[in-house]
Amino acid sequence: MKCEVQLEDLSGRKSRIVELERNGGGWRVHLDGQPIEADAVEIAPYTFSILLNGRSYEIRVTPAPDGKLKLQTGTHEFTAEVIDPRSWSGRRHGHVEAEGRQQIVAPMPGKVVRLLVKAGDRVEAGQGLFVVEAMKMQNEIRSPKSGTVERVLAKEGQAVNAGEVLAWVE
């Protein structure tokens, strides 16, 4: 999985490319094309102990309503936005909203930890529908279009497989 992460702090904004690849029971990580040794463990809700190239960091992650993440480590605070590579083309050429009835699928195996909508709810394109926890990270699954949630197939606490249909938006 390859994604762009935009980081912003008082010194300015940086864009980094992060690539994660399964390696047995762990992960192989490349940052801007360079391999790094990395390991992460959630030690408390929204708090992670991270090892990067032998250095230890404790990072507190706070999701913001705009979909960005507030990261705090020691006295440093950052805002991070993870850009899904599937949306890169849309970001470069203007926003394109899906048309017609859309099925909402789990992008990865994980567990549904929060339902943000129910059948019959009106949603806007980009609005969060579910929160799926995978690899100790919580990922918000968003609506590809404005419309009405026709049917919700997932329940809180349910394990899901990649590609499993979670809901339909009409």
Backbone as ProteinMPNN parsed JSONL, in Angstrom:
{"seq_chain_A": "MKCEVQLEDLSGRKSRIVELERNGGGWRVHLDGQPIEADAVEIAPYTFSILLNGRSYEIRVTPAPDGKLKLQTGTHEFTAEVIDPRSWSGRRHGHVEAEGRQQIVAPMPGKVVRLLVKAGDRVEAGQGLFVVEAMKMQNEIRSPKSGTVERVLAKEGQAVNAGEVLAWVE", "coords_chain_A": {"N_chain_A": [[0.857, -1.172, 0.0], [0.623, 2.131, -0.912], [0.897, 5.51, -0.024], [0.321, 9.049, 0.152], [1.446, 11.322, 2.551], [0.644, 14.267, 4.035], [2.257, 16.52, 5.994], [2.052, 19.016, 8.484], [3.414, 21.633, 10.351], [4.556, 24.198, 12.645], [6.774, 25.045, 11.226], [6.15, 24.721, 8.586], [4.859, 23.004, 5.641], [5.086, 19.617, 4.598], [5.365, 17.006, 2.202], [5.199, 13.551, 2.157], [5.998, 10.299, 0.887], [4.727, 7.245, 1.736], [5.249, 3.83, 1.925], [3.893, 0.719, 2.55], [4.453, -2.679, 3.128], [3.539, -6.018, 3.516], [5.455, -8.226, 5.516], [6.015, -11.177, 6.355], [5.067, -11.609, 9.648], [5.208, -8.961, 10.166], [5.899, -5.633, 8.958], [7.266, -4.096, 6.044], [8.731, -1.026, 5.51], [8.868, 1.881, 3.503], [10.072, 5.111, 3.208], [9.649, 7.885, 1.361], [10.815, 6.425, -0.715], [13.03, 5.268, 0.478], [14.198, 2.544, 2.429], [13.158, 1.916, 5.788], [13.591, 0.957, 9.204], [10.912, -0.016, 11.103], [8.437, -0.124, 13.66], [5.351, -0.448, 15.335], [3.19, -0.04, 18.112], [0.069, 0.007, 19.673], [-0.327, 1.542, 22.659], [-2.15, 2.63, 24.331], [-5.537, 3.842, 24.001], [-5.526, 5.631, 21.009], [-2.835, 6.241, 21.36], [0.467, 5.621, 20.513], [3.403, 3.615, 20.54], [6.267, 4.011, 18.799], [8.886, 2.725, 16.853], [11.467, 3.97, 14.96], [13.995, 3.4, 12.829], [15.538, 2.513, 15.04], [15.091, 4.493, 16.953], [12.966, 5.596, 19.552], [9.589, 6.667, 19.797], [6.791, 8.236, 21.281], [3.575, 8.647, 20.321], [0.698, 10.587, 20.2], [-2.438, 10.377, 18.782], [-4.997, 12.254, 17.39], [-8.045, 12.225, 15.92], [-9.405, 14.607, 13.665], [-12.365, 16.568, 12.912], [-12.334, 17.236, 10.183], [-11.174, 15.133, 8.911], [-8.461, 15.027, 9.021], [-5.452, 14.29, 10.928], [-4.349, 14.978, 14.191], [-1.175, 15.019, 15.461], [0.883, 14.37, 18.206], [4.009, 14.474, 19.689], [6.143, 14.411, 22.295], [7.098, 17.712, 22.68], [6.39, 18.51, 20.195], [3.996, 19.219, 17.689], [1.894, 18.143, 15.081], [-0.05, 18.334, 12.067], [-1.594, 15.92, 10.177], [-2.396, 14.598, 6.998], [-3.635, 11.909, 5.351], [-3.383, 10.845, 2.142], [-5.286, 9.01, 0.036], [-4.129, 6.832, -2.428], [-5.84, 6.127, -4.489], [-7.346, 8.35, -4.816], [-5.719, 10.248, -5.902], [-5.715, 10.928, -8.698], [-8.184, 12.186, -8.922], [-7.761, 14.373, -7.25], [-5.922, 15.828, -8.679], [-7.246, 16.547, -10.977], [-9.583, 17.88, -10.345], [-12.606, 17.523, -8.397], [-14.396, 14.532, -8.625], [-17.476, 13.1, -8.504], [-18.986, 10.019, -7.659], [-21.511, 8.326, -9.583], [-24.903, 7.125, -9.663], [-26.179, 4.083, -8.074], [-24.159, 3.043, -5.405], [-21.993, 0.628, -4.075], [-20.597, 0.231, -0.9], [-17.54, -0.82, 0.121], [-15.356, -2.767, 2.22], [-12.072, -1.662, 2.408], [-9.947, -3.09, 3.294], [-9.038, -5.965, 5.315], [-10.464, -6.104, 8.561], [-11.964, -4.708, 11.541], [-15.196, -3.509, 12.159], [-15.536, -0.694, 13.951], [-17.095, 1.475, 14.47], [-20.264, 2.714, 13.558], [-21.314, 5.281, 11.535], [-23.545, 6.119, 10.276], [-27.001, 5.303, 9.462], [-29.448, 3.204, 7.838], [-31.373, 5.014, 5.52], [-30.385, 7.513, 6.168], [-29.35, 10.715, 4.995], [-26.528, 11.52, 3.076], [-23.455, 13.259, 2.296], [-21.084, 13.565, -0.389], [-17.965, 12.221, 0.42], [-18.468, 12.167, 3.126], [-18.107, 10.557, 6.292], [-18.866, 7.115, 6.8], [-18.385, 4.671, 8.095], [-16.153, 3.388, 10.629], [-13.338, 1.546, 10.365], [-11.187, -0.658, 11.934], [-7.912, -1.55, 11.347], [-4.833, -3.185, 11.384], [-4.167, -1.941, 13.786], [-4.853, 0.675, 13.344], [-7.289, 3.212, 12.888], [-9.598, 3.591, 10.323], [-11.491, 5.729, 8.392], [-14.291, 5.078, 6.469], [-15.579, 6.488, 3.649], [-18.344, 8.127, 1.965], [-18.772, 7.781, -1.535], [-20.376, 9.447, -2.937], [-23.029, 11.917, -2.922], [-26.142, 11.312, -1.404], [-28.604, 8.898, -0.364], [-28.402, 6.627, 2.312], [-29.01, 3.472, 1.539], [-28.989, 0.829, 2.461], [-27.546, -0.838, 5.259], [-25.138, -3.149, 5.899], [-23.229, -3.899, 7.708], [-22.233, -4.335, 11.151], [-21.457, -2.885, 14.348], [-18.421, -3.997, 15.764], [-18.176, -6.17, 14.125], [-16.19, -8.408, 12.238], [-14.562, -7.864, 9.148], [-13.841, -8.667, 5.72], [-11.488, -7.76, 3.137], [-12.975, -6.053, 0.458], [-15.533, -6.822, 1.13], [-19.0, -6.09, 1.124], [-20.297, -3.3, 2.754], [-22.316, -1.416, 2.843], [-24.942, 0.285, 0.962], [-25.264, 3.095, -1.118], [-27.584, 5.23, -2.491]], "CA_chain_A": [[0.0, 0.0, 0.0], [1.411, 3.346, -1.038], [0.063, 6.684, 0.178], [0.98, 10.332, 0.377], [1.106, 11.901, 3.845], [1.0, 15.676, 4.103], [2.5, 16.92, 7.379], [2.163, 20.458, 8.65], [3.69, 22.123, 11.697], [4.854, 25.626, 12.629], [7.832, 25.331, 10.255], [5.628, 24.624, 7.23], [4.18, 21.799, 5.17], [5.903, 18.651, 3.858], [4.647, 15.869, 1.657], [6.04, 12.35, 2.183], [5.394, 9.096, 0.316], [4.91, 6.111, 2.638], [4.867, 2.564, 1.305], [3.847, -0.38, 3.509], [4.374, -3.982, 2.478], [3.561, -7.128, 4.479], [6.706, -8.973, 5.565], [5.75, -12.183, 7.389], [4.159, -11.096, 10.67], [5.416, -7.526, 10.333], [5.775, -4.761, 7.8], [8.432, -3.438, 5.451], [8.324, 0.368, 5.326], [9.726, 2.764, 2.715], [9.7, 6.512, 3.354], [10.2, 8.589, 0.202], [11.606, 5.482, -1.491], [14.135, 4.721, 1.266], [13.73, 1.596, 3.45], [13.418, 2.256, 7.187], [13.158, -0.027, 10.193], [9.794, 0.579, 11.818], [7.525, -0.983, 14.393], [4.385, 0.375, 16.06], [2.298, -0.747, 19.022], [-0.86, 0.895, 20.364], [-0.135, 1.314, 24.092], [-3.386, 3.123, 24.938], [-6.355, 4.348, 22.898], [-4.975, 6.764, 20.269], [-1.442, 6.489, 21.734], [1.295, 4.591, 19.905], [4.85, 3.578, 20.725], [6.784, 3.759, 17.462], [10.337, 2.648, 16.669], [11.9, 4.313, 13.615], [15.452, 3.286, 12.736], [16.131, 2.348, 16.359], [14.707, 5.568, 17.878], [11.627, 5.382, 20.086], [8.712, 7.833, 19.884], [5.419, 8.008, 21.741], [2.775, 9.58, 19.535], [-0.736, 10.654, 20.492], [-3.156, 10.674, 17.539], [-6.358, 12.728, 17.623], [-8.743, 12.485, 14.65], [-10.107, 15.881, 13.589], [-13.601, 16.445, 12.132], [-12.094, 17.407, 8.748], [-10.532, 13.935, 8.39], [-7.018, 15.082, 9.265], [-5.03, 13.758, 12.217], [-3.44, 15.791, 15.0], [-0.152, 14.15, 16.033], [1.702, 15.035, 19.207], [5.1, 13.684, 20.239], [6.916, 15.342, 23.124], [6.598, 19.089, 22.56], [6.096, 18.771, 18.788], [2.637, 18.92, 17.255], [1.752, 18.136, 13.633], [-1.312, 17.953, 11.458], [-1.293, 14.991, 9.089], [-3.496, 14.187, 6.137], [-3.247, 10.757, 4.547], [-4.057, 10.922, 0.851], [-5.473, 7.693, -0.553], [-3.634, 6.885, -3.811], [-6.95, 6.009, -5.444], [-7.93, 9.673, -5.015], [-4.738, 11.171, -6.478], [-6.14, 11.447, -9.997], [-9.274, 13.124, -8.681], [-7.213, 15.588, -6.64], [-5.186, 16.58, -9.687], [-8.116, 16.98, -12.068], [-10.849, 18.34, -9.802], [-13.372, 16.507, -7.684], [-15.345, 13.766, -9.42], [-18.361, 12.36, -7.617], [-19.542, 8.81, -8.255], [-22.911, 8.433, -9.967], [-25.678, 5.894, -9.563], [-26.134, 3.309, -6.828], [-22.791, 2.661, -5.102], [-21.788, -0.252, -2.933], [-19.483, 0.649, -0.061], [-16.851, -2.052, 0.487], [-14.205, -2.667, 3.124], [-10.861, -1.615, 1.589], [-8.953, -3.975, 3.885], [-9.624, -6.751, 6.391], [-10.415, -5.417, 9.845], [-13.145, -4.8, 12.387], [-16.004, -2.295, 12.181], [-15.566, -0.231, 15.346], [-18.12, 2.5, 14.661], [-21.184, 3.043, 12.468], [-21.563, 6.717, 11.573], [-24.831, 6.349, 9.622], [-27.936, 4.175, 9.456], [-30.268, 3.175, 6.628], [-32.281, 6.152, 5.415], [-29.681, 8.779, 6.401], [-28.865, 11.483, 3.841], [-25.084, 11.743, 3.214], [-22.775, 14.046, 1.28], [-19.866, 12.939, -0.913], [-16.837, 12.391, 1.335], [-18.89, 12.032, 4.52], [-17.779, 9.281, 6.9], [-19.958, 6.159, 6.972], [-17.947, 3.64, 9.031], [-14.759, 3.391, 11.044], [-12.83, 0.178, 10.365], [-9.855, -0.763, 12.527], [-7.051, -2.536, 10.689], [-3.432, -2.994, 11.728], [-4.137, -1.028, 14.928], [-5.171, 2.035, 12.899], [-8.695, 3.366, 12.56], [-9.76, 4.162, 8.985], [-12.859, 6.128, 8.12], [-14.775, 4.74, 5.137], [-16.402, 7.646, 3.279], [-19.279, 7.975, 0.856], [-18.24, 8.26, -2.806], [-21.358, 10.32, -3.582], [-24.135, 12.43, -2.112], [-27.321, 10.482, -1.619], [-29.256, 8.312, 0.801], [-27.919, 5.294, 2.669], [-30.102, 2.566, 1.225], [-28.917, -0.382, 3.282], [-26.306, -1.021, 6.01], [-24.967, -4.581, 6.136], [-22.238, -4.107, 8.774], [-22.606, -4.033, 12.537], [-20.295, -2.582, 15.185], [-17.768, -5.178, 16.312], [-18.114, -7.215, 13.097], [-14.963, -8.567, 11.448], [-14.854, -7.789, 7.715], [-12.766, -8.988, 4.785], [-11.302, -6.792, 2.059], [-13.946, -6.21, -0.615], [-16.872, -7.151, 1.644], [-19.939, -4.984, 1.022], [-20.726, -2.802, 4.056], [-23.549, -0.628, 2.696], [-25.28, 0.791, -0.37], [-25.705, 4.496, -1.147], [-28.334, 5.494, -3.723]], "C_chain_A": [[0.897, 1.228, 0.0], [0.482, 4.529, -0.846], [0.931, 7.92, 0.374], [0.513, 10.835, 1.737], [1.574, 13.35, 3.828], [1.08, 16.052, 5.574], [2.642, 18.424, 7.442], [2.427, 20.76, 10.121], [4.026, 23.601, 11.584], [5.907, 26.0, 11.581], [7.351, 25.208, 8.802], [5.0, 23.283, 6.931], [5.144, 20.938, 4.363], [4.995, 17.552, 3.337], [5.615, 14.692, 1.602], [5.268, 11.203, 1.537], [5.756, 7.924, 1.22], [4.411, 4.861, 1.926], [4.981, 1.46, 2.351], [3.669, -1.678, 2.746], [4.467, -5.059, 3.553], [4.869, -7.884, 4.363], [6.566, -10.001, 6.682], [4.714, -11.657, 8.355], [4.276, -9.605, 10.864], [5.235, -6.77, 9.033], [7.138, -4.278, 7.331], [7.961, -2.033, 5.099], [9.363, 1.109, 4.483], [9.181, 4.179, 2.894], [10.415, 7.283, 2.254], [11.164, 7.702, -0.572], [12.761, 4.841, -0.744], [13.599, 3.749, 2.32], [14.08, 2.105, 4.851], [12.956, 1.11, 8.07], [12.066, 0.635, 11.014], [8.975, -0.495, 12.519], [6.603, -0.064, 15.183], [3.482, -0.508, 16.896], [1.38, 0.285, 19.669], [-0.778, 0.574, 21.859], [-1.314, 1.804, 24.921], [-4.243, 3.619, 23.776], [-5.747, 5.633, 22.316], [-3.537, 7.129, 20.659], [-0.597, 5.31, 21.271], [2.752, 4.746, 20.318], [5.419, 3.147, 19.387], [8.307, 3.746, 17.492], [10.642, 2.95, 15.211], [13.414, 4.322, 13.59], [16.12, 3.268, 14.108], [15.794, 3.439, 17.358], [13.247, 5.387, 18.27], [10.864, 6.709, 20.199], [7.376, 7.386, 20.464], [4.58, 9.085, 21.072], [1.304, 9.458, 19.909], [-1.425, 11.116, 19.214], [-4.582, 11.086, 17.889], [-7.017, 13.006, 16.283], [-9.487, 13.82, 14.723], [-11.356, 15.711, 12.728], [-13.396, 16.556, 10.625], [-11.375, 16.219, 8.122], [-9.027, 13.92, 8.57], [-6.726, 14.497, 10.645], [-4.125, 14.76, 12.905], [-2.485, 14.819, 15.669], [0.663, 14.95, 17.029], [2.74, 14.058, 19.725], [5.995, 14.641, 21.007], [6.298, 16.714, 23.029], [6.243, 19.448, 21.127], [4.665, 18.361, 18.453], [2.554, 19.096, 15.74], [0.298, 17.91, 13.271], [-0.944, 17.065, 10.282], [-2.566, 14.702, 8.31], [-2.983, 13.053, 5.27], [-4.083, 10.794, 3.277], [-4.088, 9.524, 0.242], [-5.021, 7.743, -2.005], [-4.738, 6.765, -4.85], [-7.571, 7.365, -5.716], [-6.959, 10.652, -5.654], [-5.201, 11.748, -7.792], [-7.274, 12.448, -9.834], [-8.78, 14.434, -8.103], [-6.516, 16.445, -7.703], [-6.114, 17.175, -10.749], [-9.471, 17.46, -11.573], [-11.638, 17.194, -9.201], [-14.366, 15.835, -8.62], [-16.159, 12.92, -8.46], [-18.928, 11.159, -8.359], [-21.024, 9.026, -8.569], [-23.593, 7.087, -9.83], [-25.53, 5.23, -8.201], [-24.718, 2.807, -6.601], [-22.76, 1.694, -3.929], [-20.536, 0.228, -2.211], [-18.832, -0.627, 0.446], [-15.703, -1.767, 1.441], [-12.942, -2.673, 2.265], [-9.778, -2.565, 2.068], [-9.645, -4.851, 4.921], [-9.482, -5.99, 7.707], [-11.676, -5.649, 10.636], [-13.872, -3.469, 12.356], [-16.106, -1.856, 13.644], [-16.619, 0.841, 15.574], [-18.949, 2.661, 13.395], [-21.496, 4.525, 12.596], [-22.9, 7.088, 10.942], [-25.72, 5.127, 9.805], [-28.756, 4.263, 8.172], [-31.252, 4.344, 6.663], [-31.62, 7.496, 5.633], [-29.268, 9.403, 5.075], [-27.381, 11.756, 4.084], [-24.566, 12.599, 2.059], [-21.546, 13.274, 0.801], [-18.72, 13.248, 0.05], [-17.193, 12.271, 2.802], [-18.555, 10.641, 5.038], [-19.01, 8.408, 7.11], [-19.652, 5.14, 8.066], [-16.54, 3.962, 9.49], [-14.358, 1.934, 11.16], [-11.429, 0.196, 10.943], [-9.099, -1.888, 11.847], [-5.61, -2.2, 11.033], [-3.264, -1.926, 12.809], [-4.347, 0.438, 14.55], [-6.659, 2.081, 12.565], [-8.811, 4.138, 11.252], [-11.228, 4.489, 8.759], [-13.205, 5.806, 6.673], [-15.801, 5.805, 4.772], [-17.301, 7.345, 2.084], [-18.675, 8.524, -0.427], [-19.169, 9.259, -3.498], [-22.343, 10.863, -2.557], [-25.345, 11.56, -2.412], [-27.907, 10.005, -0.306], [-28.688, 6.927, 1.048], [-29.108, 4.354, 2.519], [-30.148, 1.39, 2.198], [-27.556, -0.441, 3.973], [-26.207, -2.502, 6.365], [-24.028, -4.874, 7.306], [-22.81, -3.724, 10.128], [-21.33, -3.701, 13.309], [-19.748, -3.875, 15.787], [-17.595, -6.306, 15.31], [-16.755, -7.226, 12.415], [-15.361, -8.555, 9.984], [-13.606, -8.14, 6.913], [-12.651, -7.886, 3.744], [-12.3, -7.083, 0.945], [-15.349, -6.563, -0.158], [-17.757, -5.927, 1.613], [-20.439, -4.609, 2.419], [-22.061, -2.077, 3.98], [-23.758, -0.28, 1.237], [-25.723, 2.244, -0.212], [-26.349, 4.738, -2.497], [-28.338, 6.982, -3.998]], "O_chain_A": [[1.814, 1.343, 0.813], [-0.602, 4.566, -1.428], [2.111, 7.832, 0.715], [-0.678, 10.784, 2.044], [2.757, 13.627, 3.631], [0.104, 15.922, 6.313], [3.264, 19.04, 6.577], [1.768, 20.226, 11.013], [3.805, 24.202, 10.532], [5.934, 27.134, 11.103], [8.088, 25.564, 7.883], [4.653, 22.522, 7.834], [5.92, 21.446, 3.553], [3.986, 17.213, 3.955], [6.717, 14.813, 1.068], [4.042, 11.139, 1.626], [6.932, 7.639, 1.446], [3.301, 4.832, 1.395], [6.034, 1.283, 2.965], [2.845, -1.772, 1.837], [5.36, -5.024, 4.4], [5.345, -8.155, 3.26], [6.948, -9.739, 7.823], [3.608, -11.296, 7.951], [3.522, -9.026, 11.646], [4.518, -7.204, 8.132], [8.049, -4.079, 8.134], [6.919, -1.862, 4.467], [10.567, 0.988, 4.708], [7.981, 4.416, 2.752], [11.645, 7.328, 2.22], [12.207, 8.166, -1.033], [13.416, 3.949, -1.284], [12.651, 4.079, 3.032], [15.16, 2.653, 5.071], [12.031, 0.378, 7.716], [12.266, 1.719, 11.561], [8.842, -1.619, 12.034], [7.033, 0.989, 15.652], [3.059, -1.579, 16.461], [1.845, 1.315, 20.157], [-1.118, -0.532, 22.279], [-1.457, 1.43, 26.086], [-3.729, 3.801, 22.673], [-5.489, 6.594, 23.04], [-3.069, 8.217, 20.321], [-0.891, 4.156, 21.585], [3.267, 5.859, 20.431], [5.109, 2.065, 18.888], [8.938, 4.629, 18.072], [10.138, 2.269, 14.318], [14.049, 5.147, 14.247], [17.141, 3.923, 14.318], [16.177, 3.326, 18.522], [12.4, 5.067, 17.435], [11.408, 7.725, 20.631], [6.894, 6.292, 20.171], [4.836, 10.279, 21.231], [0.742, 8.363, 19.929], [-1.043, 12.13, 18.629], [-5.291, 10.366, 18.591], [-6.603, 13.922, 15.573], [-10.124, 14.123, 15.732], [-11.407, 14.805, 11.896], [-14.2, 16.025, 9.858], [-11.003, 16.266, 6.95], [-8.381, 12.908, 8.302], [-7.641, 14.242, 11.429], [-3.233, 15.33, 12.276], [-2.917, 13.899, 16.365], [1.085, 16.07, 16.742], [2.408, 12.952, 20.15], [6.544, 15.58, 20.43], [5.102, 16.874, 23.27], [5.834, 20.578, 20.862], [4.188, 17.306, 18.873], [3.072, 20.065, 15.186], [-0.482, 17.37, 14.056], [-0.08, 17.418, 9.479], [-3.654, 14.579, 8.873], [-2.008, 13.217, 4.538], [-5.313, 10.776, 3.32], [-3.044, 8.932, -0.032], [-5.477, 8.606, -2.755], [-4.589, 7.248, -5.972], [-8.252, 7.539, -6.727], [-7.339, 11.791, -5.925], [-5.095, 12.958, -7.995], [-7.314, 13.456, -10.54], [-9.316, 15.495, -8.423], [-6.534, 17.672, -7.612], [-5.792, 18.199, -11.351], [-10.433, 17.442, -12.341], [-11.358, 16.026, -9.474], [-15.101, 16.517, -9.334], [-15.612, 12.124, -7.697], [-19.303, 11.255, -9.527], [-21.702, 9.81, -7.905], [-22.947, 6.041, -9.874], [-24.856, 5.739, -7.305], [-24.126, 2.207, -7.498], [-23.419, 1.914, -2.913], [-19.541, 0.585, -2.841], [-19.477, -1.431, 1.119], [-15.153, -0.666, 1.465], [-12.75, -3.593, 1.47], [-8.81, -2.824, 1.354], [-10.742, -4.514, 5.366], [-8.481, -5.309, 7.929], [-12.376, -6.644, 10.444], [-13.252, -2.416, 12.507], [-16.689, -2.557, 14.472], [-17.005, 1.103, 16.713], [-18.406, 2.737, 12.293], [-21.903, 4.978, 13.666], [-23.344, 8.231, 11.051], [-25.27, 4.066, 10.238], [-28.751, 5.294, 7.499], [-31.874, 4.626, 7.687], [-32.215, 8.528, 5.321], [-28.882, 8.698, 4.142], [-27.005, 12.178, 5.178], [-25.167, 12.65, 0.986], [-21.031, 12.42, 1.522], [-18.528, 14.397, 0.448], [-16.3, 12.274, 3.649], [-18.698, 9.655, 4.314], [-20.059, 8.887, 7.54], [-20.521, 4.783, 8.861], [-15.818, 4.712, 8.833], [-14.939, 1.174, 11.935], [-10.578, 0.969, 10.503], [-9.569, -3.024, 11.774], [-5.216, -1.035, 10.974], [-2.341, -1.113, 12.755], [-4.055, 1.335, 15.34], [-7.219, 1.124, 12.031], [-8.207, 5.197, 11.086], [-12.098, 3.633, 8.915], [-12.494, 6.214, 5.755], [-16.778, 6.006, 5.494], [-17.044, 6.428, 1.304], [-18.118, 9.622, -0.42], [-18.807, 9.848, -4.516], [-22.469, 10.325, -1.457], [-25.542, 11.125, -3.547], [-27.725, 10.635, 0.736], [-28.511, 6.144, 0.115], [-30.08, 4.43, 3.271], [-31.211, 1.011, 2.691], [-26.532, -0.136, 3.361], [-27.077, -3.046, 7.045], [-24.035, -5.984, 7.839], [-23.731, -2.914, 10.239], [-20.25, -4.179, 12.965], [-20.501, -4.729, 16.254], [-16.934, -7.301, 15.61], [-16.228, -6.173, 12.055], [-16.367, -9.154, 9.605], [-12.478, -7.939, 7.362], [-13.613, -7.159, 3.498], [-12.452, -8.233, 0.532], [-16.269, -6.601, -0.975], [-17.338, -4.844, 2.022], [-20.93, -5.453, 3.169], [-22.849, -2.112, 4.925], [-22.894, -0.508, 0.39], [-26.464, 2.579, 0.712], [-25.738, 4.484, -3.535], [-28.917, 7.424, -4.991]]}, "name": "protein", "num_of_chains": 1, "seq": "MKCEVQLEDLSGRKSRIVELERNGGGWRVHLDGQPIEADAVEIAPYTFSILLNGRSYEIRVTPAPDGKLKLQTGTHEFTAEVIDPRSWSGRRHGHVEAEGRQQIVAPMPGKVVRLLVKAGDRVEAGQGLFVVEAMKMQNEIRSPKSGTVERVLAKEGQAVNAGEVLAWVE"}
